[in-house]
Amino acid sequence: QLVWVVGAVVVMFVTLKIDYNTFWKFSRLIYLANIALLLAVLAVGRTSKYGGTHWIWIGPIPLQPSEFSKVFTILTLAKLLVQKENKLNKFSDLFPVFFHIGIPFGLVILQGDLGTALVFIAILFGMLFVAGVKVKHLATLVGAGVAVMPVVWNFLKDYQKKRLIVFINPEMDKLGAGWNIIQSKIAIGSGGILGKGIFAGSQNRLEFLPESHTDFIFSVIGEEVGFLGSGIVLLLFFIIIWRGIKIAGRAKDMYGVLIAIGITSMFFFHVFENVGMALGIMPITGIPLPFVSYGGSAMLTNALSLGLLLNIYFRRQKIRF
């Protein structure tokens, strides 16, 4: 993981060196590369122990294209929304936008990665709102989403259905699908105010808590450093999200505004969903906690996203002659 962290720092600084408007010029190529990578997962990807197909291997290196797809989609969707600025007055005007994000969204769904698919929806809503789409159209979109949920349910894998069912009542299968939520809440609750100490969490060290290095890393934080340490972690995330919004407000053009909002929406949903499922107030979807959960692709994606935010901030001044 330290190797991935070093690589992520390099990615962030390389991203800083490239004017973010360069991505506008290569938008079509970025979108095609995005789709090609997601198709490659379905063609030659490896299946996780839960049944989803998420990874492709480049030599000895495993990569999860759905992670990178989020940033690629933000970059290309931002250009599309700028081109349609002041032209999204009717709900039907949004159809090209839905088509644009629907292809990567659908390919991620086919991989069995429901968590990442939900991130696409959060990104879409954040960017549409800032692009000036009417609230009634967004409400219509929510209503349509609720209406098609019975259809979507039939396409979910069995383990995904179980996760959603036990979210309502974990005790109905406390030794099976509900085990993760129950153990997570025990871990966080037992941490108290100050926690049990670093590497002293019994739920984690005795392996009662599954996926403690990825999906339920926040439960480990709650158990080992307690309410105080967890609060500090959430405060740091709040600073990133708040600064993302501030950077969007200071961007020199609408393209920069939309990229910043898309990235901020992505970070917000990741934190909200990951922490929420650890506390038992959100269904388990397998979304990692940014910069904390183990995973190379996620680390690179987060660093790329931060690099883009800083890029937009550094180039916030318009050049006037």
N, C-alpha and C positions, 0 to 999 in steps of 0.2 A: 504493500500500500504506500510506503514511503517513496518508492520508485514512481508510482502514479502521481503522487503529490508533487514531486520534482518536475515531472513531465507537465503537470497542470500549470505550475508556475511559469514554465517556459511558454506554454500555449497562451497564457494570459498576456505576457509581455509581447509576444509576437502579434497578438490581436491588437494590442495598443499601437503598434507601429503602422498598421494598415488603416487608412481613412475609412470609416464605416460606410461612406458613400460608394466605395469600391464594390461593396456587396450588391448595391443596386444594379451595377453594370452586369454582374454575373448572376443575376437573380434566376434566370431561366436554367442556367447550368446547375445552380445550387438545388433548384427544385427537382430537376431530373436525377441528380445524384442522390437526393433524398429518397425518391421513389425506388431507384435502383438498389440502394442499400436495404430498404425494407423488403423488397422482392427477394433479394439474396438470402435474407433470413428464412423466408418461407421455402426457398429452394434447397438451401444447404445448411440451414441453421441447426443448432443443437437444442435438444429439448431439456428443460429444467426438470427437477424432481417433482414439481407440481403439475407438469403436463404442458406448460407453455413453451413455445419455441422462440427464444429471445436472442441467442448469441450466434455470431459467426466467428471463425478463427482465422486470423491472418498469421500463419506460421504458429508460433507458440503463444500468440497474444489473443485473448478472447475480447471481442468488442460487442457492445449492445447498441446496434444502430438506432433503436427507438429513442435512446437518450439523446443522441445527436440530432435526431429528427425534430425534436422540439425547437431547438435553436434555428435549424434550417427553415422550419416552417414559419417561425417568427420573422426571419429576414425576408422571406418571399411574400408573406402575407402583408407585411408592412408596406412593401412596394405597391401591391395591388390596391390596398386601401388608400394610399396617397393618390394613385391614379384615378380612383373613384371618389375623391374628396368632393363633397357637396352634390354627389350623384346617388346617394343612398337614402333617398326620401321614401321609397316604397319598399314593402317587404320583398317584392319580387326582385328588387335591385340587389338583394343580398345573395341571390342564387349563385352567381359566379364565385362569391366568397365561400359559400358552403361547399361548392364543388372543389375549390382550391384546397381547403383543409380536409374535405371529406375523404380524399384519396389516401393521404398518409394516416388519417384517423382509422379508416377501414382496414388498412394493412396492419396496423398495430393491433386492432381488435382480432384479426385473423391469427395473430401470433399468440393470442391468449393473454395479452398484457393489458388488462382492464384499467389498472392504476394509471399507466402512462396515457391511455386514451382519455381518461378523465382530465388529465393535465391539459390536453389539447382543447378541451371545452373551456377550461378556466382561461387559457390564453385567448381563445376566440372572444369570449365575453369581455375581457378586459380591453382588448384592442378595439372591438366594435364600439364599446362605450366611449372611449377616448376619440374614436374617429367621428363621433357625432351621430351615431345611429340612434333613432328615437327609442325611448324607454319602452314604448308600447310594442315595438318590433322585437325587442329583447324579451319582453314578457311573452309574446307570441311564440318565440323560440323555446322558451322554458316550457310553455304549455304543450308544444309539439313534442318536446323531449319526454315529458311525462306520459303523453299519449302513446308513444312507441315503446315504452318500457316493457309491456307484456311481450312484444315481438323480440326485443333485445334479450329478454330473459331466456328465450328458447335457443339463443346462440351462445349463451354462457356455458363454460365447462362446469362439470359437477362440483369441483372444489371451489369455484367462484360462487356458485349458488349456495353452497354450505356456509361460506363466509358471510354472505348477506343474511342468511337465515339466523345464524347464531349471533349476529350483531344485535338482534332484537332480544334474544334470550340465550346467553352463553351456557346457562345451566342445563339446557335441553340436551347438550352433548358435551359435557364438561371434560370428558376424557378423550374427546375427538376434536371436532372442528372448533369447539368453544375453549379448548385448552389454552391457546395463545392469549386470548383476551383475559381470561381469568388469571393466568400467571403474570401477565403484564401488570394488571392492577394490583396484584399482591406485591410485586416488586416495587412499584412506585409508592404504594401506601406504606410499605415497611421501611422506606428510606427516611420518613419523618422530615424534620426541618433541615438537619445537617447531613443526613445520609450515614451509611455504614462505613464509609471510607473507600478510597480508591482500591479496586481489585478485591474488595471485601464483601461484595454483594452475594448473598447466598443463592438467590434465585438464578443469578447468572453463573456463578462459579460451579454450582452443583448441577447446572444444565437443565434446570426446570423451565427456564425461559428459552423458547425456540427462536432461532434467527436473531440472536442477541447482538450480532455484529452488523446487521443490516436493517431489517424492517423494524425491530424492536430495540434499537440502540438507545432511544430516549428512555425506555424503561430501565435500562442499565444506569443511565445518568440519574434518573430519579431515585434509584435504590442506593447508589454509591455516593452521590453528593447532595441528595435530598432536595427539598423544596427550594432552598436558597440557590444551589448550583443549577437546578433546572431553570429557575427564574433568570439567572444570569445568561444562560444559553438562549432562552427565548428573547431576552433583551437584545442580544447580539443580532439575532435574526430580525428583530424589529428595526434595528438600525439599518441593516442592509435594505429592507423593504422600504423604509422611510426615505433613505438616500436615493433609492431607485426612482421613487415618485418625484423627489426634488430634481433629480437629473432630467427626468422627462419634462418637467416644467421649465427647465433652462435650456433645453436642446435648441439648436439654431434652425431646425427644420422639422416638418411633420414626420418625415421618415425616421429621424432620430427619436422623436417623441414616441412613436408607435413601437419601435424596437425596445426602448427602455420600459414601456408599459407592459409589453409582452413578456419580457424577462422578469419584471417585478411580479406580474401575475403568476408566472411559473413558480418562482420562489415562494410566494405566499401560499399557493395551493399545496406545494410539497410540504411545507412546514405545518400548515393547518391539518392536512390529512394524516401525515405521519404521527404528529403529536396526538391528534384526535383518536387515531386507532390504538395508540398506546394507552390512552386514558379510557378507552371503551366507549367513546362518544361518536366515533366514526367507524364505518365498516372497514375490515382489513382488505387492503388492495395491493399491498406490496410496494408502496412508494417509499424510496429511501429519504433519509433526512439529509439535506444538502450539506456537504463538507464534513459530515460526521459519519454517516453510514459507510461501510466498506464497499468498494467497487471502483474500478478504474474508469469505466466509461462515464459513470455519473460524476466522478471527480473532474475529468477533462471537460465535460459539458458545463459544469458549474464554473470552472475557471474561464472557459470561453465566454460564458454569460457575463461574468464580472468584468472581463476584458472589454466586452462591448459596452457595458455601462460606463466604464472609465473612459473609453474611447469617445463616447458621445459627450461626456462632461468636458474632456480636454479640448474638444473641437466645438465648444458651445458658442464661441464668438463668431458672428458673421463678419466676413472681410468686406469692408467698404472702401471704394476708391473715390 
